[in-house]
C-alpha cells in the first residue's frame, strides 16, 4: 500500500518538531540535527520537515511505495502525466535513507517524488552536492550537470533534465 509524502522546509526545527508532535499526537520516528520525519498510519502519510537553507513552505509532495512493483506503477503514472519527462534518479541517498526514486513536475512546477525506501543511512545525502543551500543546476552552474544529487527535483516542466539540488 502506498503512502502519501509531504516535505516542508522550516526555519526553526525544534519549534516545528514540538508543534507537529502535538498536532499529530505522536513523536517523529526519525530526528536528525536538520531533519525530522513522522510515519503516520491514519492517514498513511510520510511527513518530513527539514531546516537546510530553503525558503519555508512546501518543499515537495510525493508517494512512497512499499514494493518495487508499486514504484513501477507510479513510474507509469508519472510518465503518462509528464509525457515521459520524469527525472530518473535510480538508487540514491536522500533524507537519511537509501531509496530508488524518480521526480515529475505538475503544471504549476510543484515537484512530486515517487520512491521506494531501501534502508536508513547516517547522512542526509550525497556528500558531493552543495552545502550552502543554494540551487545547483546546469542553468546556473555548468559543473552541476556532472554532479548527481540525491535530493534533486526538476527545476521546470519545460526541461526536467535540469534540477534544483536540495542542500545535502
URWOJO-V188718 format. One record per residue. RES is the residue in one small letter. SS is DSSP state (helix for helix, strand for strand, loop for the rest). PHI is phi as a letter, one per 20 degrees, with the letter a starting at -180 (999 if undefined). BURIAL is b if it has 9 or more other ideal C-beta (glycine too) atoms within 8 Angstrom, else e. Layout:
BEGIN
res:RES ss:SS phi:PHI burial:BURIAL
res:RES ss:SS phi:PHI burial:BURIAL
END
This chain:
BEGIN
res:x ss:loop phi:999 burial:e
res:x ss:loop phi:f burial:b
res:x ss:strand phi:c burial:b
res:x ss:strand phi:f burial:b
res:x ss:strand phi:c burial:b
res:x ss:strand phi:c burial:b
res:x ss:strand phi:c burial:b
res:x ss:strand phi:d burial:b
res:x ss:strand phi:e burial:b
res:x ss:loop phi:c burial:b
res:x ss:loop phi:e burial:e
res:x ss:loop phi:c burial:e
res:x ss:helix phi:f burial:b
res:x ss:helix phi:f burial:e
res:x ss:helix phi:f burial:e
res:x ss:helix phi:f burial:b
res:x ss:helix phi:f burial:b
res:x ss:helix phi:f burial:e
res:x ss:helix phi:f burial:e
res:x ss:helix phi:f burial:b
res:x ss:helix phi:f burial:b
res:x ss:helix phi:f burial:e
res:x ss:helix phi:f burial:e
res:x ss:helix phi:e burial:b
res:x ss:loop phi:m burial:e
res:x ss:loop phi:b burial:e
res:x ss:loop phi:e burial:e
res:x ss:loop phi:f burial:b
res:x ss:loop phi:e burial:e
res:x ss:strand phi:b burial:b
res:x ss:strand phi:c burial:e
res:x ss:strand phi:c burial:e
res:x ss:loop phi:g burial:e
res:x ss:loop phi:c burial:e
res:x ss:strand phi:b burial:b
res:x ss:strand phi:b burial:b
res:x ss:strand phi:b burial:b
res:x ss:strand phi:d burial:b
res:x ss:strand phi:d burial:e
res:x ss:strand phi:e burial:b
res:x ss:strand phi:d burial:e
res:x ss:loop phi:b burial:e
res:x ss:loop phi:f burial:e
res:x ss:strand phi:f burial:b
res:x ss:strand phi:c burial:b
res:x ss:strand phi:e burial:b
res:x ss:strand phi:d burial:b
res:x ss:strand phi:c burial:b
res:x ss:strand phi:c burial:b
res:x ss:strand phi:b burial:b
res:x ss:loop phi:c burial:b
res:x ss:loop phi:c burial:b
res:x ss:loop phi:n burial:e
res:x ss:loop phi:e burial:b
res:x ss:loop phi:f burial:e
res:x ss:loop phi:f burial:e
res:x ss:strand phi:p burial:e
res:x ss:strand phi:f burial:b
res:x ss:strand phi:e burial:b
res:x ss:strand phi:a burial:b
res:x ss:strand phi:d burial:b
res:x ss:strand phi:a burial:b
res:x ss:strand phi:c burial:b
res:x ss:strand phi:e burial:b
res:x ss:strand phi:e burial:b
res:x ss:loop phi:e burial:e
res:x ss:loop phi:b burial:e
res:x ss:helix phi:f burial:e
res:x ss:helix phi:f burial:e
res:x ss:helix phi:f burial:b
res:x ss:helix phi:f burial:b
res:x ss:helix phi:f burial:e
res:x ss:helix phi:f burial:b
res:x ss:helix phi:f burial:b
res:x ss:helix phi:f burial:b
res:x ss:helix phi:f burial:e
res:x ss:helix phi:f burial:e
res:x ss:helix phi:f burial:b
res:x ss:helix phi:f burial:b
res:x ss:helix phi:f burial:e
res:x ss:helix phi:f burial:e
res:x ss:helix phi:d burial:b
res:x ss:loop phi:l burial:e
res:x ss:loop phi:m burial:e
res:x ss:loop phi:d burial:e
res:x ss:loop phi:f burial:b
res:x ss:strand phi:e burial:b
res:x ss:strand phi:e burial:e
res:x ss:strand phi:d burial:b
res:x ss:strand phi:m burial:e
res:x ss:strand phi:f burial:e
res:x ss:strand phi:b burial:b
res:x ss:strand phi:d burial:b
res:x ss:strand phi:b burial:b
res:x ss:loop phi:l burial:b
res:x ss:loop phi:m burial:b
res:x ss:strand phi:b burial:b
res:x ss:strand phi:e burial:b
res:x ss:strand phi:b burial:b
res:x ss:strand phi:d burial:b
res:x ss:strand phi:b burial:b
res:x ss:strand phi:b burial:b
res:x ss:strand phi:c burial:b
res:x ss:strand phi:b burial:b
res:x ss:strand phi:d burial:b
res:x ss:loop phi:e burial:b
res:x ss:loop phi:g burial:e
res:x ss:loop phi:e burial:e
res:x ss:loop phi:n burial:e
res:x ss:loop phi:e burial:b
res:x ss:strand phi:f burial:b
res:x ss:strand phi:c burial:b
res:x ss:strand phi:d burial:b
res:x ss:strand phi:d burial:b
res:x ss:strand phi:b burial:b
res:x ss:strand phi:c burial:b
res:x ss:strand phi:f burial:e
res:x ss:strand phi:d burial:e
res:x ss:strand phi:a burial:e
res:x ss:strand phi:e burial:e
res:x ss:loop phi:c burial:e
res:x ss:loop phi:e burial:e
res:x ss:loop phi:d burial:e
res:x ss:loop phi:f burial:b
res:x ss:strand phi:a burial:b
res:x ss:loop phi:g burial:b
res:x ss:loop phi:f burial:e
res:x ss:loop phi:e burial:e
res:x ss:loop phi:e burial:b
res:x ss:loop phi:f burial:b
res:x ss:loop phi:d burial:e
res:x ss:loop phi:e burial:e
res:x ss:loop phi:n burial:e
res:x ss:loop phi:f burial:e
res:x ss:loop phi:f burial:e
res:x ss:loop phi:d burial:b
res:x ss:loop phi:b burial:b
res:x ss:loop phi:f burial:b
res:x ss:loop phi:f burial:e
res:x ss:loop phi:d burial:e
res:x ss:loop phi:b burial:e
res:x ss:helix phi:g burial:e
res:x ss:helix phi:f burial:e
res:x ss:helix phi:f burial:b
res:x ss:helix phi:f burial:e
res:x ss:helix phi:e burial:e
res:x ss:loop phi:d burial:b
res:x ss:loop phi:f burial:e
res:x ss:loop phi:d burial:b
res:x ss:loop phi:f burial:b
res:x ss:loop phi:d burial:b
res:x ss:strand phi:d burial:b
res:x ss:strand phi:c burial:b
res:x ss:strand phi:g burial:b
res:x ss:strand phi:f burial:b
res:x ss:strand phi:b burial:b
res:x ss:loop phi:f burial:b
res:x ss:loop phi:f burial:e
res:x ss:strand phi:b burial:e
res:x ss:strand phi:f burial:b
res:x ss:strand phi:f burial:e
res:x ss:strand phi:e burial:b
res:x ss:strand phi:c burial:b
res:x ss:strand phi:d burial:b
res:x ss:strand phi:e burial:b
res:x ss:loop phi:f burial:b
res:x ss:loop phi:g burial:b
res:x ss:loop phi:e burial:b
END
